[in-house]
Amino acid sequence: MKFIADGMLGKLTRWLRMLGHNVKYSNKLDDPQLIAIAKKEKRVLLTRDLELYQQAAAKGVQAFYIEGKAEAEQLAKLAQKFGINLDIDMATSRCPKCNTQVKPLPKEKVADKVEKTTFSYYNEFWECPKCGQIYWQGAHWTRIRKTLETAKENLKKLTAQN
C-alpha cells in the first residue's frame, strides 16, 4: 500500500516508512498537488486537514483523515483501517528520511561510519542506499517498541468497540 502524507504528518510518515510502507511526503506541496499525486500514483492521501480530506474524497481520491495526537493512537487507527502490521521488519523497512528500502550492511563496513561505542555494542546495521544513513537497533529502540506496543493495545480496544 502506498501513501502520500500532508505536511502536518512528518512523524507519522517516518513511522509508516519504518513499518515498510512507501510514503511520499513533502511539506512544500499544496492541497491540489497532494490530490493530483495521490490520484496519479494511486496513493492513499493521509491528512489532518478536514477540508483537504473532503476535497480529495469529492475528487474520487482515497483519503484518510488522521485523528489523535499521539503516534500510537494514529498508528492504531491506520492499522485498523488498512490492516497495517505494527511490527518493524528490517527486511522491508524503509529509510524514515528518504523512503528508500534499507539494506543490511556487514558490521566491518560501518567501522568508519558510526561512533566507536556504537560499533562495539551493536552487530547489526542497515544502510539506506540512497541517502547513506546508517541504522542500528540502539537504545532508542526501547521507545520505538513501547510506542508500537501502545499502538497494538489501542488497536485491540478499537477492534473490541466494533
Protein Blocks (a to p, Z undefined) as FASTA:
>chain_A
ZZdddfklmmmmmmmmmnopacdddfkbcfklmmmmmmmnopacddfbfklmmmmmmnop
acdddehjblklmmmmmmmmnopafbdcfklpccfknopacddddfklmmmmccfklmmm
pmbdcddfknopacdddfklmmmmmmmmmmmmmmmmmmmmZZ
